[in-house]
Every structure is written in C-alpha cells, then in structure tokens.
Amino acid sequence: MNKFKKQSIAALAAFGLTFGLVACGDDSSSSAINPEEEYTYAGVVFDGGDYMVQEGELRWIDKDGKISEKNISFYQDSRVVTNGPDVYVLEGLGTDNISKVDPELIEKGAKKAVAWQVSFANANPVDMAFDGEEAWVALQNADSLVKISTKDGKVVKSINTKKFASKGQTSPYVADIELADGKLYVLMQRYAMDAEYNFTYPKGIVAVYDASTGKLDKSIELVTKNPTAMSLYNGNLYVASLGEYDGKADDNRGIEKVDLKTEKSKLIISGKKLGAGLYGFVAEDGIAYASVYEGWGSTPLVKIDLEKKTFEKVEGVADAQKTLALKNGVLYVGDHTYGEEKLYIYKDGELKALDRPKGSQAPYSIALF
C-alpha cells in the first residue's frame, strides 16, 4: 500500500464523522437506506486539484445546498461516482484506487466509512457503469476494462481493449463509459504520446460491447478528435470532443451525433461555432451543458439543445473545467477561477453560489444521488 492509500484510510479516523446519508420519508429518523426513497443529501463534491497539497476532500451536499464542514481525505486527483445511495471515489493516476464509501457505515464510525478499497496500479480509473451488483470500470491508462463486484471490489470479468490503441501505445485511453439496454458503450480517445510527451490525436472511437458477456458488438469511428464524454438520447449517442489542447475553433472538435443503427456519425455543432472544443459535458433528456476549452483557466459554460442544435452561454461561470453534474434539470457546476473558486446550482435560468467551508480547495468532481 503506497503512501496515498494509507492516507486515504488513515485520514478517516482523524475527522470523526458523525453525519450520514439517510433515507427520507414520513418524517422518519431511521438510518436505513432504501434506494427507492428520496435521499436527505443531494450529492457529494470532491474538492481537489491542488497539486501542492496532494490531498483532496470528499464532502456531502444537503438538499438545501449546504456543504458539510467535515470531510474524508483522498488523493487530490479523484473523481466521485454515485449509484443509488452508494458513493465511489476513483483516485487518479499515481494512486489508482477505487473506494466504496458506505453512508450507513459513516454513521457508525469514521474508521468504517470505507467499505472496501481496491487498487489498479497505474491504470487511472475514470468512470463506472453499474449493472446490478456489479460495475464496469473505465481504466484510462490500461489495456482493458474490468467488471467488479460492488460488494467487495473484486474483479469478475475483463475486456482487452488494446486492439483499439494507436500504434506504439498500450491503451486506447478510455474517457467515458455508459451502459444501456444490455450494451456497454466505451468512448476511446486513442491519442499517442512519444518519449518527449508530444501528443498526436487521431479520430476517436466508440466501441459497443455486450454488457453481460463482454463480447464486442461493433466499433464506430468518430469524425472528431479527443472525445471527452458522451450521452445517449432518443436512440442516438451524442459525443463531445475537445480536439487538441490548443483552444482552436475548427471541425476537429465539437458535438457529434452517432446513429447507432447506421453506425455513422456526423458533426452537429462544430468547434467553429462553439469557439473551441468541449472539455466537460453532461446531458439529460436532450439538454446538455458543456465547458468550452478556450485555454487553461478559461472554460466558460454553455447550455445546448441537442435536437435543435443550438446553444447559449451561461453567464457567471468562467472556468467550469469538468466539474459538472446534472439531474432533474438542475445543474451543479464548479468554477475553478483562481482565488474565486465557487460551486453553483443553476436552475430555471438562475445561477446561485453555495456557501463553501472556509479553506476548501476548488471543486473538482461532483456526483448527485
């Protein structure tokens, strides 16, 4: 266990957490969690990204938008994912852990807050897609996807993805995974990197697998480069692409629509119109929000109608990066502007800043219940 893994668990005891996520209904005070009931908390936020600190903080957001003072420490480069009432922390490259944080165990004591933790050395877990009591995990720097048990984190199946890697690379660099109707959709960036860290970006690929067997069904080449995220809507797959990290506005980036029946893709909103490529991207029921990568430190927020192929800027957010989460039409978005870091709720055209605990790092990842 490396030093970051030790910190992840040891830090739990230091904070002595006493709050938890409980099911809410009929004014019950029971701590039992029913996935079909409404949750007391709206979601979780991971504050991190400060490379001088090397530790970030997992906090809870209640339904009134209050962010918890108390927190759990993990490696600073971590993403959060939720499934029902469960929280998963995916620690980035160099730590490479997945930890399941059990809200019921938080109430019983901080030392037990992490139900289990597993490590995938140098694999960089970036996303999870849940299939009953199992979950597929996107390992960005590995040559495979793995399916783990959500009960203990043990690997139950794997898919080798090396065939999709660019020449000379061992990984196709998976950016996002989605599971729907028994199919696992895997978004691959496929960039290449030489010994001097010079990058080249071929067109991305979406690979579609049988979620049960892991058998490859089809692969579809995209028309853009360096895809970052995707969303299924009305039988089609919408993919956001960043292109190269140069802030240019061209047709190598933007939003494309993948017709899964014809296995063809076309650009519907180009980087020329958006002003640059898309860094962060979330969508729900045909409405998307994305951050436009004009350059490091400048990623303004736009709202997109995927059917109408139109978009508008959301004023007030200067550096959203990838800190976006959307549910039931309500957007949570972080602003990383140095010295002015904020977490907002955007609803019905209004942007509201949430009060954040003093000394918090910039919001790095958000997941909603």
C-alpha positions in Angstrom: 0.0 0.0 0.0 1.6 3.3 -1.1 1.5 6.5 1.0 -1.6 7.8 -0.7 -3.5 4.6 0.0 -2.5 4.8 3.7 -3.6 8.5 3.8 -7.0 7.6 2.2 -8.0 5.4 5.1 -6.0 6.8 8.0 -7.5 10.3 7.4 -11.0 8.9 8.0 -10.3 8.5 11.7 -9.0 12.0 12.2 -12.2 13.7 11.2 -14.5 11.6 13.4 -17.6 11.9 11.1 -21.0 11.8 12.7 -23.3 12.6 9.9 -24.7 10.3 7.2 -26.9 9.8 4.3 -30.3 8.6 5.4 -33.5 7.8 3.5 -36.2 10.4 4.0 -39.9 9.8 4.2 -42.8 10.5 6.5 -40.5 12.4 8.9 -38.8 9.1 9.7 -35.5 9.4 11.6 -34.4 5.9 10.7 -30.9 5.5 9.3 -32.0 2.6 7.0 -31.4 3.4 3.3 -33.9 2.5 0.7 -32.7 3.2 -2.9 -36.3 3.9 -4.0 -36.8 6.6 -1.4 -35.8 10.2 -1.5 -32.4 10.9 0.0 -31.6 13.5 2.6 -28.5 14.6 0.7 -28.4 15.9 -2.9 -25.0 14.6 -3.7 -21.3 14.8 -3.0 -18.5 17.1 -4.0 -14.8 16.4 -4.1 -12.6 19.4 -3.6 -9.2 18.9 -5.0 -6.9 19.6 -7.9 -4.3 21.5 -5.8 -1.1 19.7 -6.7 0.8 21.3 -3.9 -1.5 19.7 -1.3 -1.7 16.2 -2.7 -4.9 15.5 -0.7 -8.5 16.5 -1.6 -11.7 16.3 0.5 -14.9 14.4 0.0 -17.9 16.4 1.3 -21.7 16.0 1.3 -24.2 18.5 -0.1 -27.6 18.5 1.6 -30.8 19.3 -0.3 -30.7 23.0 0.8 -27.3 23.3 -0.8 -25.3 23.3 2.4 -21.9 21.7 2.1 -20.5 19.7 5.1 -17.7 21.1 7.1 -16.5 17.6 7.9 -14.9 15.6 5.2 -13.0 12.5 4.2 -9.5 12.8 2.6 -8.5 11.1 -0.6 -5.8 11.7 -3.2 -6.2 15.2 -4.6 -6.9 14.0 -8.2 -10.1 12.0 -7.5 -13.5 11.7 -9.2 -16.7 10.7 -7.5 -19.5 8.4 -8.8 -22.8 7.5 -7.2 -25.1 4.5 -7.6 -28.3 4.7 -5.5 -27.1 5.7 -2.0 -23.6 4.5 -2.5 -20.6 6.7 -3.2 -17.4 5.6 -5.1 -14.2 7.6 -5.1 -11.9 7.0 -8.0 -8.4 8.2 -7.2 -6.3 9.2 -10.2 -3.0 8.2 -11.8 -0.3 7.6 -9.2 -2.8 6.3 -6.6 -5.3 4.3 -8.8 -7.7 3.2 -6.1 -11.4 2.7 -6.1 -13.1 3.1 -2.7 -16.7 2.4 -1.8 -17.9 4.8 0.8 -20.9 3.4 2.6 -23.2 6.1 4.2 -24.6 3.7 6.8 -21.0 3.0 8.0 -20.2 6.7 8.2 -22.8 7.0 10.9 -21.3 4.0 12.8 -17.8 5.5 12.8 -15.2 7.1 10.5 -12.9 4.1 10.6 -15.5 2.0 8.9 -16.6 4.7 6.4 -14.7 3.0 3.5 -16.5 -0.3 3.0 -13.7 -1.5 0.7 -10.8 -0.2 -1.4 -9.1 -1.8 -4.4 -6.1 -0.7 -6.4 -5.4 -0.9 -10.1 -1.8 0.0 -10.4 -1.0 2.7 -12.9 -4.5 2.2 -14.5 -6.2 5.6 -13.7 -9.8 4.7 -13.1 -12.0 7.4 -14.5 -15.6 6.2 -14.7 -18.0 3.4 -13.6 -21.2 2.0 -15.2 -23.4 -0.1 -12.9 -25.0 -3.4 -13.8 -26.9 -4.7 -10.8 -24.5 -5.7 -8.1 -21.6 -5.4 -10.5 -20.0 -2.4 -12.3 -17.8 -1.9 -15.3 -14.8 0.3 -14.7 -13.1 2.5 -17.3 -9.3 2.3 -16.7 -7.9 5.1 -18.8 -4.2 4.1 -18.8 -4.8 0.3 -19.0 -5.3 -2.1 -22.0 -8.6 -3.4 -20.6 -11.9 -2.7 -19.0 -12.8 -4.6 -15.8 -16.1 -5.5 -14.2 -16.0 -5.6 -10.4 -18.4 -6.7 -7.7 -19.9 -3.7 -5.8 -19.9 -5.9 -2.7 -16.1 -6.2 -2.3 -14.5 -4.7 -5.4 -13.2 -8.0 -6.7 -12.7 -8.3 -10.5 -15.3 -10.7 -12.0 -14.6 -10.1 -15.7 -12.3 -8.1 -18.0 -12.2 -7.0 -21.7 -9.0 -6.5 -23.5 -9.1 -3.2 -25.4 -5.5 -3.0 -26.7 -6.6 -3.6 -30.3 -8.1 0.0 -30.3 -4.9 1.6 -29.1 -2.9 3.8 -31.5 0.4 2.4 -32.9 3.0 2.2 -30.2 0.5 2.7 -27.4 -0.7 0.1 -24.9 -4.0 1.8 -24.1 -6.8 3.3 -26.2 -7.4 5.8 -23.4 -11.0 5.3 -22.4 -12.6 8.6 -21.4 -16.2 7.6 -20.7 -18.5 4.5 -20.4 -22.2 4.2 -20.5 -24.5 1.2 -20.0 -28.0 0.9 -21.5 -30.2 -1.9 -22.6 -27.6 -4.5 -22.1 -25.0 -2.7 -24.1 -21.8 -1.1 -22.8 -20.7 2.0 -24.8 -17.0 2.8 -24.5 -15.6 6.1 -25.6 -11.9 6.0 -26.6 -9.6 8.9 -27.2 -6.8 6.9 -28.9 -4.2 9.6 -28.6 -0.5 8.8 -29.0 2.4 10.1 -26.9 6.1 9.9 -27.6 9.1 9.9 -25.2 9.1 13.7 -25.2 5.4 13.9 -24.3 4.4 15.2 -27.7 0.8 14.2 -28.4 -1.0 13.3 -31.6 -4.7 12.8 -31.8 -6.4 10.5 -34.4 -10.2 10.3 -34.6 -11.8 8.8 -31.6 -13.8 5.6 -31.5 -16.9 4.3 -29.7 -16.8 0.6 -29.1 -20.0 -1.3 -28.2 -19.9 -4.4 -26.1 -22.4 -6.9 -24.7 -22.5 -5.8 -21.1 -23.1 -9.3 -19.8 -20.5 -11.3 -21.8 -18.1 -8.6 -22.7 -18.2 -9.6 -26.4 -17.5 -6.8 -28.9 -20.6 -5.9 -30.9 -19.3 -3.0 -33.1 -17.0 -0.1 -33.2 -17.7 3.3 -34.8 -15.1 5.8 -35.8 -15.9 9.4 -34.8 -15.4 12.4 -37.0 -13.7 14.4 -34.3 -10.6 14.1 -32.2 -10.0 13.6 -28.5 -13.6 12.9 -27.3 -14.3 13.7 -23.7 -17.8 12.5 -22.8 -21.0 11.1 -24.3 -24.7 10.8 -23.6 -27.4 8.5 -25.0 -30.6 10.2 -26.1 -33.5 9.1 -28.2 -31.7 6.1 -29.8 -28.6 8.1 -30.6 -25.3 8.8 -29.0 -24.1 12.3 -28.6 -20.3 12.8 -28.2 -18.4 15.9 -27.1 -14.9 16.3 -28.3 -12.1 18.6 -27.2 -9.7 18.2 -30.1 -6.1 19.2 -29.4 -5.3 21.3 -26.3 -4.8 24.5 -28.3 -8.1 26.3 -27.9 -8.7 26.4 -31.6 -12.1 26.6 -33.2 -12.4 24.0 -36.0 -14.2 20.9 -37.2 -12.0 18.5 -35.4 -14.0 19.2 -32.2 -17.5 19.9 -31.1 -20.6 17.7 -30.7 -21.3 14.9 -33.0 -24.4 12.6 -33.3 -23.7 8.9 -33.7 -26.5 6.9 -35.3 -26.2 3.5 -33.7 -28.3 1.8 -36.3 -26.4 3.0 -39.4 -23.1 3.2 -37.4 -22.5 6.6 -38.9 -21.5 9.8 -37.1 -21.8 13.5 -38.1 -20.8 16.7 -36.5 -23.9 18.7 -35.5 -22.3 21.6 -33.6 -18.7 22.4 -34.6 -15.9 23.9 -32.7 -16.1 26.8 -35.1 -19.5 27.7 -33.8 -18.7 27.0 -30.1 -15.5 28.9 -30.3 -13.4 25.9 -29.2 -13.7 22.2 -28.2 -15.6 20.9 -25.2 -13.8 19.9 -22.0 -16.7 18.9 -19.7 -20.1 17.6 -20.9 -23.2 16.4 -19.2 -26.7 15.8 -20.7 -30.2 14.8 -19.7 -33.3 14.5 -21.9 -31.7 16.2 -24.9 -30.4 19.2 -22.9 -26.7 19.4 -22.3 -24.2 21.6 -20.5 -20.6 21.8 -21.5 -17.5 23.8 -20.8 -15.7 25.3 -23.8 -12.0 25.0 -23.7 -10.6 28.4 -24.8 -7.4 27.7 -22.9 -6.3 26.6 -19.4 -8.2 28.6 -16.8 -10.8 29.7 -19.3 -13.6 27.2 -19.8 -16.9 29.1 -19.9 -20.2 27.2 -19.6 -22.8 26.8 -22.4 -26.3 25.2 -22.5 -27.1 23.1 -25.5 -30.3 21.8 -27.1 -29.1 18.6 -28.8 -32.2 18.3 -31.1 -32.3 21.9 -32.2 -28.5 22.0 -32.4 -28.4 25.4 -30.7 -26.5 26.7 -27.7 -26.3 29.7 -25.4 -23.7 30.9 -22.9 -24.5 30.7 -19.2 -23.1 33.9 -17.8 -21.2 33.9 -14.5 -19.0 30.8 -14.8 -15.5 31.4 -16.2 -13.7 28.2 -15.6 -16.0 25.2 -15.3 -13.5 22.6 -16.4 -15.1 19.1 -16.0 -16.9 19.9 -12.7 -20.5 19.3 -13.9 -23.4 17.2 -12.7 -27.0 17.3 -13.9 -30.1 15.7 -12.5 -33.8 16.5 -13.0 -32.9 19.7 -14.8 -30.7 21.0 -12.0 -27.1 21.6 -12.8 -24.3 21.7 -10.2 -21.2 23.4 -11.6 -17.8 24.3 -10.1 -15.8 27.4 -11.1 -12.0 27.0 -10.7 -11.1 30.6 -11.2 -8.1 31.1 -9.0 -8.9 32.9 -5.8 -12.6 32.9 -6.6 -13.4 29.2 -6.6 -17.1 28.5 -6.2 -19.8 25.8 -6.5 -23.0 26.9 -8.1 -26.5 25.5 -8.7 -28.1 26.5 -12.0 -31.8 26.1 -12.2 -34.5 27.8 -14.2 -32.0 30.2 -15.7 -30.7 31.3 -12.3 -27.1 30.8 -11.0 -26.8 30.5 -7.2 -23.5 30.2 -5.4 -23.4 27.8 -2.5 -21.6 28.6 0.8 -18.4 26.6 1.0 -16.4 25.7 4.1 -13.5 28.1 4.8 -10.3 26.8 3.3 -11.9 24.5 0.7 -10.0 23.7 -2.4 -11.6 24.1 -5.8 -14.5 21.8 -6.5 -13.0 19.1 -8.7 -15.8 16.5 -9.2 -19.5 16.3 -8.3 -21.9 13.4 -8.2 -25.7 13.5 -7.4 -28.0 11.0 -5.8 
